[in-house]
Amino acid sequence: MNVKEIKRVYFIGIGGIGMSALARFFHERGAVVSGYDKTPTDLTRHLEAEGMGIHFSDDVELIDKSAELVVYTPAIPKDHKELVWFQENNYQVFKRSDVLQWITRSMKSITVAGTHGKTTISTMIAYLLRETGFGCNAFLGGISVNYNNNYWSSDNDVAVIEADEYDRSFLKLNPDIAVLTAIDPDHLDIYGTVEDMEGAFIQYTKNIKLGGTLLVKHGLHRQTDLKGPVTVSYSLQNPGAEVYAENIVQRNGGYVFDITGADWKLNNIHLQVGGMHNVENAVAAITVTELLGIKGEEVIKALLGFKGVKRRFEYLVKTDSMVYIDDYAHHPEELAALIKSAKQLFPGRKCVVCFQPHLFSRTRDLADGFARSLDMADEVLLLDIYPARELPMEGVTSAIIADRMQNKAHTILSKDAVMEYVKRAPLELFITAGAGDIDKLTEPIKQILEQK
């Protein structure tokens, strides 16, 4: 399909972070956009305010029967009444990944894949392209703090797309520049084995357009199999990579550093967001701007204003005596990077982490890793597992993480008990982490800490 010619689109699951970006893409180009979602959220309210019609009951009487295109998310059950009706009545019904495929084929495309880092890197790339005047159409898996949005457009036919490995959807994309950040085990409920998941990432690198570039993190497992038409490696500080950072200095909760490439160098780069892993993310994002031929001094100037992504090492409270960080971390490696960076930035402070595991299958498969990562904190508060799309699994609870922890300063608490803890405990460095509904606690926690 030619996405530029579609005039009426209906979304089943319009409130999802990826779906809403596509909805905004079509709406901004003049299409009539409407859809269904399970429950109202801040995101659906924003979409409605922008002029999109949304309802929250699975009701065939409420759908747009004049839609030229129907888009659904894999999270929607196969027996969903609206989805079944469209399929049985011969409408053009496609997954979100199909539409992104059309976009990558019709525009110069930069895709960012990997089991962690992809939201921040894709947002950073899109932000830099926008702020330097290069321009892009951004389809993000998080909300940019700078623009309070997960989508923006440009007259320049360039797309920056977060490439999601869930449901193998990223294998439909055909990028000009493909970034690959990590291939750690995850989504084993979909892939079955680690080898199968790794094979999907290898295939991702084979889908790059002729003459395109793979930008891959140095030292990944199966590195020799991860090759594009042109391959460039990046790293935080490893000089074995073709691009890496040097002379990193912590400053005011952020960093100043240099970047060295094979035949280029940028000095005195300022990043205002925390987390050493975000320096590595910046190395990847800036390398993409170099591949696109954007002047280094313009990139350095633009990065000064980058405020990050909501729920990615986001400072909610930051004073001389108290720091509260919220993060989407839901994989052991992400948790480890989060806790390590926070303790490095704020040494000597007691680090208390409140973590909500996401998915029974992920908790079961990665329990040992979660325990090791959480052991890095001084104290841990564990919430019950957020089930998302899954039904409970016998014997799988947050206790299987707690039982594996070496650090005995851990407690399994309800959300109400966490709020009581925050009210009474003397906190110096507090972190909430998880991909479930723990984000509903962040504003109340922030208010309590600001009052204290």
Order of alpha helices (4+ residues) and beta strands (2+ residues): beta-alpha-beta-alpha-beta-beta-alpha-beta-alpha-beta-alpha-beta-beta-beta-beta-alpha-alpha-beta-beta-beta-beta-beta-alpha-alpha-beta-beta-alpha-beta-alpha-beta-alpha-beta-alpha-beta-alpha
